[in-house]
Amino acid sequence: MSVNALPKTTVRDSSRGKTLASSVLLGTLGLSSIACSEGTPIEARLLDFKHSDIQHSYLDGQKDDLLSAGLGLAGLQASTQPSAENPGKLTEMDLRRAAIYNNYRAIVSTHKDAGYAKLYGPENSQKNIPGHEYRSSVHYPNGEVATNIVVQVPDHFQAERPCIIAAPSSGSRGVWGAIGTAGDWGLRHGCAVAYTDKGTGTGFQFLDNGAHYSGAGMLLAAAPDQSSQFDGKDLRIASRHAHSGNHIEKDWGRYTLQAVKMAFYLLNQHHRENGQSHFTRDNTTVIASSISNGGNSVVQAAELDREHWIDGVVASEPTLNLPTDFEYQVEHPNDAYTGVGRDILYLGIQHALYQPCAILASKPEAASIFSSAIAAATPALKQRCKNLKAAALLSGEDPGLAKEAERKLQELGMKTPSYSLQAFAVANHLWPSIAINYANAYGQNSAQDSLCEFSFVYQEKGQAKTMPTRARQALYGLSGGIPNTAGINLAYQGQVLNMFDPADPSFAGFQCLAKYYRSKTVQDNINALSLNGDVHGKPTLILHGNHDSLVGPNHNSRGYMALRADRFPKRDNVRYIEINHGQHFDALLSWPEFRQQLVPMHYYYERAMDAMWQHLHHAKPLPASQFINSQAAQPLTAQQLPAWSAQANIEIQAKRLRF
């Protein structure tokens, strides 16, 4: 059955005069139901993976749109979150609007002094973007949801020069996690955008009553046959990334490719003019692009893609898992490293152990919004130093323990972050969150396991509480997918983690995680994530900030380039660009403290997308591998952000990067 045959309320696509159904489009929990002739290209045929019904909406650009959920540029820059017409009865569109607002601002600084709407992002004259939006979920063979997909097709999609941007979310974010990065660039350039949450998303479930979420974020009750499993008293909360029991990370590349295939399918079924040729891999440009572990997903997809669904790759600050037996050397004037790549879980555990002590070796470079909190927490931080020594993890004497802890982290190949970045990480339990999330994910644990006595709970005033119904209903629009988020926090032995607790009770839990890291299941699942460096000839741009204090360049982008230099010394279509004063959290630039020290990676991300487009469409050379000496300033101007150089200033050798 075609879309136009569905007996649904319809809307008019003014750009093509095509009528589309405004609710359920097509498909069953299996293969899509549109028949294909023998001559139909594979891009237009039935999807070869199990998925749910495909839902469709047309957004007219007035009350709602594809990029900003109707908020416009001013709404995205506003410090106040959009309010729902009826907060007591949130709709899918209310949740979508809140999710787009929060995900956009969590990834990109929208502050004008950081360059937003002047140096990067939409221009001040940017209008809302109307178009079609499709939603579906991909399922495991047993029917369980594996990942969510959203495909957006703007009205100004250019059928004569078609393009698709594959946009997997970063972190543990939901399907809107790449709206501010790949989504923003793709929609403004008239491309279809294929989003996936990689199987993470706001997949929370409450263990008191089994309530959980639909793909669109609506709170659902437990199935009647499961309700007896819940006692009404368990305060723990499960997340899909940590507690699904599936090793989802090994499939992030596959999910990215599935989103591309769904975009091709939908374009061919609903956006092809009469008599027009099908959209195929030969005539449609596909760029896979994202940041952080979304960057991992697009590189993983490129390595999996032997059928050439993807034409080019742009990855910024990517987490890139290297083979555990690969040793390499990075020669750098300020940041030399020799060793092996360290995965995010190992680094997360080591930082969760040592950073609360190590921060005492640093002092604020300038006025810090976190300095008073760190000062108040000093007794607890000093206790961490003492606990590390008692556990024989440090061997010196006070007051030198903090410096020793700092050296321990430096020896891992992690550059010591500025005080501001360290304080942000400690105050927000950043590394404990990473350690607990990934330890559960790689161990394939459930929330009921309470690995090392850690759990996720809702908190009020530092105490674990039952999450109110209204807060649960709003969670999809507010959550970043990984605690601490939207009131869901980390807990140890049922007590919310507290950086001010002088007893430092969670130290034993992190020691437990360090031991658990060596378990066979965890190690096998980490090994399953190893990349091989072969992107099958796809032009690839990898960006990284040299001040990235979460996804360190030594263990990720630099290490991946060393792997390629070792295995593919004569292939130079993968380029590495390192940004001075770039770091992992552009959203921090909304605070003056960080604008004075750091530059927006997103500025260079957009330049990289432009360069990839020019390379694929006009055969212009990719930028050479290089270090860009950008400088922080407030307000930021183009003077502080040098353009690409025509000459490489990073020499790549086998098993070695030389700066």
C-alpha positions in Angstrom: 0.0 0.0 0.0 1.4 3.4 -0.8 1.3 6.4 1.5 -1.3 8.2 -0.6 -3.7 5.3 -0.3 -3.8 5.4 3.5 -7.2 6.6 4.8 -5.6 9.2 7.2 -5.9 12.9 7.6 -3.5 14.4 5.1 -1.3 17.4 4.7 0.1 19.1 1.6 3.8 19.3 0.8 3.8 22.7 -0.9 7.2 22.2 -2.3 6.1 19.3 -4.5 2.3 19.2 -4.4 2.5 15.7 -3.0 -0.1 14.6 -0.5 1.2 12.5 2.4 -0.5 10.8 5.3 0.2 12.6 8.6 0.3 9.7 11.0 1.2 6.0 10.5 2.7 5.6 7.1 3.5 2.0 6.4 5.2 -1.1 7.5 4.6 -3.9 10.0 7.0 -5.2 12.7 9.0 -6.9 10.0 9.6 -5.7 6.5 8.0 -2.6 4.9 4.9 -3.4 2.9 5.5 -1.6 -0.4 6.0 -4.0 -3.2 9.1 -3.7 -5.5 9.5 -4.8 -9.1 12.6 -6.8 -10.2 14.1 -3.7 -11.7 13.9 -1.7 -8.5 17.3 -0.8 -7.1 18.2 -2.0 -3.7 18.0 1.5 -2.2 14.2 1.5 -2.9 13.5 -2.1 -1.9 12.0 -3.5 1.3 14.3 -2.9 4.3 16.2 -6.0 5.3 16.0 -5.4 9.0 13.1 -5.7 11.5 11.4 -2.4 12.3 8.2 -1.0 13.7 5.6 1.0 11.8 7.0 4.1 10.3 5.3 7.2 11.6 5.1 10.4 9.6 4.6 14.1 10.4 4.7 17.2 8.2 6.0 20.3 10.0 5.0 23.5 8.3 7.7 25.7 9.6 5.3 27.9 11.5 4.4 26.4 14.8 6.9 23.6 14.4 9.9 22.8 12.2 12.6 20.3 11.6 15.6 22.0 13.2 14.3 24.0 16.1 10.9 22.5 16.8 9.4 25.9 16.0 11.6 27.8 18.5 13.7 29.5 15.8 17.2 30.9 16.4 16.0 33.1 19.3 14.4 30.1 21.0 17.5 28.0 20.8 19.5 30.8 22.3 17.0 31.5 25.0 18.1 30.5 28.5 14.6 29.5 29.4 13.3 26.1 28.3 10.1 26.1 26.2 7.0 25.5 28.2 4.2 23.1 27.3 0.7 24.3 26.8 -0.5 21.8 29.4 2.5 20.7 31.6 0.3 18.2 33.3 -0.5 16.4 30.0 2.6 16.4 27.8 2.2 15.5 24.2 4.8 13.9 21.9 5.4 17.2 20.3 5.9 18.9 23.7 8.5 16.2 24.5 10.1 16.5 21.0 10.4 20.3 21.4 12.1 20.0 24.8 14.4 17.3 23.6 15.5 19.3 20.6 16.1 22.4 22.7 18.1 20.5 25.4 20.1 18.3 23.1 21.0 21.2 20.8 22.2 23.4 23.7 24.0 20.5 25.4 26.3 20.0 22.4 26.7 23.5 21.0 27.2 26.8 22.8 24.5 29.2 21.6 26.2 32.2 23.2 26.9 35.0 20.8 30.3 35.7 22.4 31.4 32.1 21.6 30.6 32.9 17.9 27.2 31.3 17.6 25.1 32.7 14.7 28.2 34.7 13.6 31.1 32.3 13.1 29.1 29.0 13.1 25.6 27.7 13.3 22.6 29.3 11.7 22.8 32.9 10.6 20.6 35.5 12.2 18.4 35.5 9.1 17.8 31.7 9.4 14.2 30.8 8.9 12.5 27.8 10.3 12.9 24.7 8.2 9.6 23.0 7.2 9.6 19.4 5.9 8.8 15.8 6.6 9.8 13.7 9.6 9.7 9.9 9.8 10.2 7.9 13.0 10.7 4.1 13.4 12.5 1.7 15.7 14.7 -1.2 14.7 14.1 -4.5 16.6 16.1 -7.5 17.6 14.8 -10.8 16.3 12.9 -11.3 19.6 11.0 -8.0 19.1 13.0 -6.0 21.6 13.9 -2.4 20.5 17.5 -2.2 19.4 17.6 1.5 18.3 15.4 4.4 17.2 15.6 6.1 13.9 14.3 9.5 12.7 14.6 10.7 9.1 14.0 14.3 8.2 13.5 15.5 4.7 13.4 19.4 4.4 11.1 21.0 1.8 14.2 22.5 0.2 15.7 19.0 -0.3 17.2 19.1 -3.8 16.2 16.0 -5.7 18.6 17.0 -8.6 21.5 17.0 -6.2 20.4 14.6 -3.4 22.3 14.2 -0.1 21.9 12.3 3.1 23.7 13.0 6.4 23.9 10.1 8.8 23.8 11.5 12.3 24.2 9.1 15.2 23.8 10.6 18.6 26.8 11.4 20.9 27.2 10.0 24.4 24.1 8.2 25.7 21.8 10.7 24.2 18.5 10.0 22.5 17.7 10.2 18.8 18.0 14.0 18.9 21.6 13.9 20.2 23.1 15.0 16.9 20.5 17.7 16.1 22.9 20.6 16.8 25.9 19.1 14.9 25.2 16.9 11.8 21.5 17.7 11.9 22.0 21.4 11.9 24.5 21.4 9.0 22.5 18.8 7.0 19.2 20.6 7.2 20.6 24.0 6.4 22.3 22.5 3.3 19.1 20.9 2.0 20.1 17.3 2.9 17.9 14.5 4.3 19.2 13.7 7.8 19.1 10.1 9.2 19.4 10.1 13.0 19.9 7.1 15.3 20.3 6.9 19.1 22.6 3.9 18.7 20.5 1.9 21.1 21.0 4.3 24.0 18.6 7.1 24.2 16.2 7.9 27.1 15.6 4.2 27.6 14.9 4.5 31.3 12.8 2.0 33.2 11.6 2.4 36.8 12.0 -0.7 39.0 9.3 0.3 41.4 6.5 -0.2 38.8 8.2 -1.1 35.5 7.2 2.2 33.7 9.3 2.9 30.7 9.2 5.0 27.5 8.0 4.8 23.9 10.4 5.8 21.1 8.8 9.2 21.1 9.3 9.6 24.8 5.8 8.9 26.2 5.8 7.3 29.6 4.3 3.8 29.3 3.1 1.4 32.1 4.6 -2.0 32.5 2.9 -4.8 30.5 0.2 -6.5 32.6 2.1 -9.8 32.5 5.2 -8.0 33.9 3.6 -5.8 36.6 3.9 -8.5 39.3 7.7 -8.3 39.0 7.7 -4.8 40.6 7.2 -4.2 44.3 6.5 -0.5 44.3 9.4 0.2 46.6 12.6 -0.3 44.6 14.1 3.2 43.9 16.6 2.0 41.3 16.3 3.2 37.7 17.6 1.2 34.7 19.0 2.9 31.6 19.1 1.3 28.2 22.8 2.1 27.6 24.0 0.6 30.9 21.4 -2.1 31.6 20.0 -3.5 28.4 22.1 -6.7 28.7 23.0 -6.3 25.0 26.4 -5.3 24.0 25.0 -2.5 21.9 28.2 -0.6 21.3 29.5 -3.2 18.9 26.5 -2.5 16.7 26.7 1.3 16.7 28.1 1.3 13.1 25.4 -1.2 11.9 22.7 1.1 13.3 24.2 4.0 11.5 24.1 2.1 8.2 20.5 1.0 8.9 19.5 4.7 9.3 21.1 5.5 5.9 19.2 2.6 4.3 15.9 3.8 5.8 16.6 7.3 4.5 17.2 5.9 1.0 14.0 3.8 1.2 11.8 6.8 2.3 13.3 9.1 -0.3 12.5 6.7 -3.0 9.0 5.9 -1.8 7.8 9.4 -1.0 10.1 12.1 -2.4 10.7 11.0 -6.0 8.9 13.0 -8.7 7.0 11.2 -11.4 9.5 9.8 -14.0 12.4 10.7 -11.9 15.2 8.2 -11.5 15.5 6.4 -8.1 17.8 7.8 -5.5 20.8 5.5 -5.4 24.3 5.3 -4.0 25.5 6.4 -7.5 23.6 9.7 -7.6 23.2 10.5 -3.8 25.9 11.9 -1.6 26.1 10.4 1.9 28.2 11.8 4.6 28.3 10.0 8.0 29.1 12.5 10.7 28.9 13.1 14.4 31.0 13.9 17.5 32.3 11.9 20.5 31.1 8.3 20.5 28.8 9.3 17.7 32.1 9.9 15.9 33.0 6.3 16.9 29.7 5.2 15.3 30.5 6.8 11.9 34.0 5.4 11.8 32.7 2.0 12.8 30.1 2.3 10.1 32.8 3.2 7.5 34.8 0.1 8.4 31.7 -2.1 8.2 30.6 -0.6 4.9 31.8 -2.8 2.1 28.8 -2.0 0.0 29.6 1.8 -0.3 26.5 3.2 1.3 28.7 6.0 2.7 30.7 8.4 0.6 32.6 10.4 3.2 33.1 10.6 7.0 33.6 13.6 9.4 34.2 12.7 13.0 35.0 15.2 15.8 36.5 14.2 19.1 35.7 10.6 18.4 36.1 7.7 20.8 38.0 5.2 18.7 38.8 1.8 20.2 42.2 0.5 19.2 43.4 -3.1 19.2 44.6 -3.9 22.7 47.9 -5.3 21.5 48.7 -2.3 19.3 51.6 -0.2 20.7 52.4 3.2 19.2 54.3 6.4 19.9 53.1 10.0 19.8 55.8 12.6 19.6 54.5 16.0 20.7 56.3 18.9 22.3 53.8 19.1 25.2 52.0 15.8 25.2 54.3 12.8 24.3 52.9 9.3 24.8 54.2 5.8 24.2 52.0 2.8 24.9 48.7 1.3 24.0 45.2 2.8 23.5 43.2 2.9 26.6 39.4 2.4 26.4 36.9 4.8 27.9 36.0 2.4 30.7 39.6 2.0 31.9 40.2 5.7 31.8 36.8 6.3 33.5 37.7 4.1 36.4 41.2 5.5 36.8 39.9 9.1 36.8 37.0 8.2 39.1 39.7 7.0 41.6 42.4 9.6 41.2 40.9 12.9 40.0 39.2 13.9 43.2 42.7 13.8 44.8 44.6 15.2 41.8 42.5 18.3 41.6 44.0 19.5 44.8 47.3 20.0 42.9 45.7 22.6 40.7 44.6 26.2 41.4 42.1 28.3 39.5 43.7 30.2 36.6 41.1 32.9 37.1 37.7 33.4 38.9 36.0 30.0 38.7 32.3 29.2 39.2 33.4 25.9 40.7 36.2 27.1 43.1 33.9 27.6 46.1 32.4 24.1 45.7 35.8 22.5 45.4 37.0 24.5 48.4 34.0 23.3 50.4 34.7 19.7 49.3 38.4 19.8 50.2 38.1 17.6 53.4 36.4 14.9 51.3 39.0 15.3 48.5 41.9 15.0 51.0 40.3 11.9 52.3 40.4 10.4 48.8 44.1 11.0 48.8 44.4 9.2 52.1 42.3 6.3 50.9 44.4 6.0 47.8 47.5 5.7 49.9 45.9 3.2 52.3 45.0 1.1 49.3 48.7 1.3 48.1 47.6 3.2 45.0 49.7 6.1 46.1 52.9 5.9 48.1 54.0 9.4 49.0 53.3 11.7 51.9 50.8 14.5 52.4 50.7 17.2 50.9 52.4 15.5 47.9 49.7 12.9 47.4 47.7 15.2 45.1 50.7 15.8 42.8 51.4 12.0 42.8 47.7 11.4 41.8 48.1 14.0 39.0 51.2 12.2 37.7 49.4 8.9 37.7 46.8 10.3 35.3 49.5 12.0 33.2 51.3 8.6 32.9 48.1 7.3 31.2 48.7 9.7 28.4 46.1 12.2 29.6 47.1 15.8 29.5 46.4 17.6 32.9 43.2 19.6 32.2 42.8 23.2 33.3 41.5 23.7 36.8 38.1 24.7 35.3 37.7 21.5 33.4 38.8 19.4 36.4 36.4 21.2 38.7 33.6 20.7 36.2 34.3 17.0 36.1 34.6 16.5 39.8 31.6 18.6 40.7 29.4 16.8 38.2 30.7 13.3 38.9 31.7 13.0 35.2 34.2 10.2 35.5 32.1 8.2 38.0 29.2 8.4 35.6 31.4 7.2 32.7 32.9 4.3 34.8 29.5 3.1 36.1 27.7 3.4 32.8 30.3 1.6 30.7 31.2 -1.1 33.3 27.5 -2.2 33.3 27.3 -2.0 29.5 30.5 -4.0 28.9 29.5 -6.5 31.6 26.0 -6.8 30.2 24.5 -6.3 33.6 20.9 -5.4 34.6 20.0 -2.6 37.0 19.0 -5.3 39.5 22.6 -6.4 39.7 23.7 -3.1 41.3 27.2 -3.7 40.1 29.7 -2.9 42.9 26.7 -1.5 44.8 26.2 1.4 42.4 22.8 2.3 41.0 20.9 5.1 39.4 18.2 6.8 41.5 16.1 10.0 41.5 17.2 12.5 44.1 15.7 15.4 45.9 18.0 17.5 48.2 20.6 14.8 48.0 18.3 12.0 49.1 17.1 9.0 47.0 13.3 9.4 46.4 10.6 8.0 44.3 10.5 10.0 41.1 7.2 11.9 40.8 5.0 11.0 37.9 5.2 14.5 36.4 9.0 14.4 36.4 8.9 10.9 34.8 6.5 12.2 32.1 8.9 15.1 31.2 12.1 13.0 31.3 12.5 12.4 27.6 12.7 16.1 26.9 15.2 16.8 29.6 17.6 13.9 29.8 21.0 13.4 28.3 20.6 9.7 28.7 23.3 9.1 31.3 23.2 10.2 35.0 23.6 12.7 36.4 20.6 13.9 34.3 17.2 15.5 34.9 17.3 14.6 38.6 18.5 11.0 38.1 21.8 10.6 39.9 24.5 8.1 40.8 24.1 6.3 44.1 26.4 4.0 46.2 24.8 1.6 48.6 21.5 3.4 48.0 22.9 6.8 49.0 23.3 9.6 46.4 27.0 10.3 45.6 28.1 13.4 47.5 31.4 15.1 46.8 31.2 16.8 50.2 31.0 13.6 52.2 34.3 13.4 54.2 33.9 9.7 54.7 34.3 9.1 50.9 32.2 5.9 51.0 32.2 5.3 47.2 36.0 4.8 47.1 35.4 1.1 47.8 33.0 0.9 44.9 35.5 2.3 42.4 38.1 -0.2 43.7 35.5 -2.9 43.0 35.0 -1.5 39.4 38.8 -1.6 38.9 38.8 -5.3 39.7 35.6 -6.0 37.7 37.3 -4.3 34.6 39.6 -7.4 34.4 36.7 -9.8 34.2 36.5 -12.0 31.1 33.1 -10.7 29.9 34.3 -7.1 30.1 37.6 -7.8 28.3 35.9 -9.8 25.6 33.4 -7.1 25.0 36.1 -4.4 24.8 38.1 -6.5 22.4 35.0 -6.8 20.2 35.1 -3.0 19.7 38.5 -2.9 18.2 38.7 -0.9 15.0 41.0 -2.0 12.2 41.7 1.3 10.4 40.2 0.2 7.1 37.5 2.6 5.9 37.5 1.1 2.4 38.9 4.1 0.6 36.3 6.6 2.0 37.6 10.1 2.4 37.6 10.8 6.1 38.3 13.9 8.3 39.0 13.4 12.0 39.1 16.4 14.3 40.2 16.6 17.9 41.0 19.3 20.4 44.3 19.1 22.2 42.6 20.1 25.5 40.0 17.3 25.3 39.9 16.1 28.9 37.3 13.4 28.3 38.2 11.6 25.1 41.9 12.2 25.1 43.5 12.5 21.6 46.4 10.2 22.5 44.1 7.2 23.0 41.7 8.0 20.2 42.3 10.1 17.1 46.1 10.2 17.4 46.2 6.5 18.1 43.8 5.7 15.2 46.1 7.7 12.8 49.0 5.7 14.1 47.1 2.5 13.4 46.4 3.6 9.9 50.0 4.6 9.4 51.0 1.1 10.4 48.5 -0.8 8.4 47.9 1.5 5.4 51.0 3.6 5.0 50.3 4.5 1.4 46.7 5.6 1.9 46.3 9.3 2.9 42.6 9.8 2.3 42.1 9.9 6.1 43.2 13.3 7.5 43.7 14.4 11.1 43.2 18.0 12.2 44.1 19.0 15.8 42.7 22.2 17.2 44.6 24.2 19.8 42.5 25.0 22.9 39.7 22.7 21.6 38.0 20.4 24.1 35.1 18.1 24.4 32.2 20.2 25.8 31.4 23.2 23.5 28.4 23.9 25.7 30.8 25.0 28.5 31.6 28.0 26.3 28.3 29.5 27.4 30.2 30.4 30.6 32.7 33.3 30.5 35.2 31.2 32.5 35.5 28.7 29.6 35.3 31.2 26.8 38.5 32.8 28.1 40.4 29.5 27.9 38.9 27.5 25.0 37.7 27.7 21.4 34.6 26.1 19.9 35.2 22.8 18.1 32.0 23.3 16.3 33.5 26.1 14.2 36.0 23.6 12.7 33.4 20.8 12.6 31.4 22.9 10.2 34.5 23.8 8.2 35.2 20.1 7.9 31.7 19.3 6.7 32.1 22.1 4.1 35.5 20.7 3.0 34.1 17.2 2.7 31.2 18.5 0.6 33.5 20.3 -1.7 35.7 17.3 -2.0 32.9 14.9 -2.9 31.1 17.3 -5.3 33.9 19.3 -6.8 36.9 17.1 -6.3 38.7 19.8 -4.2 41.5 18.3 -2.1 40.8 17.5 1.5 42.6 19.7 4.1 46.1 18.3 4.9 46.7 16.7 8.3 47.6 19.6 10.5 47.7 21.4 13.9 45.8 24.6 13.9 47.0 27.2 16.4 43.6 28.7 17.4 43.4 31.0 20.4 40.7 31.7 22.9 39.2 35.1 23.3 36.0 36.8 24.6 34.2 37.8 22.5 35.6 35.4 19.8 36.3 36.7 16.4 37.5 35.0 13.2 41.0 36.3 13.9 41.5 33.7 16.7 40.4 30.9 14.4 43.0 30.3 11.6 41.8 28.7 8.4 43.2 25.4 7.1 46.7 25.4 5.9 47.5 24.0 2.5 50.5 22.2 3.9 50.6 19.3 6.3 52.4 20.0 9.6 51.8 16.6 11.1 54.0 13.9 9.8 52.5 10.4 10.0 54.8 7.4 10.2 54.3 3.7 10.9 53.2 3.3 14.5 54.0 6.9 15.1 52.6 10.4 15.0 55.2 13.1 14.9 54.1 16.8 15.5 
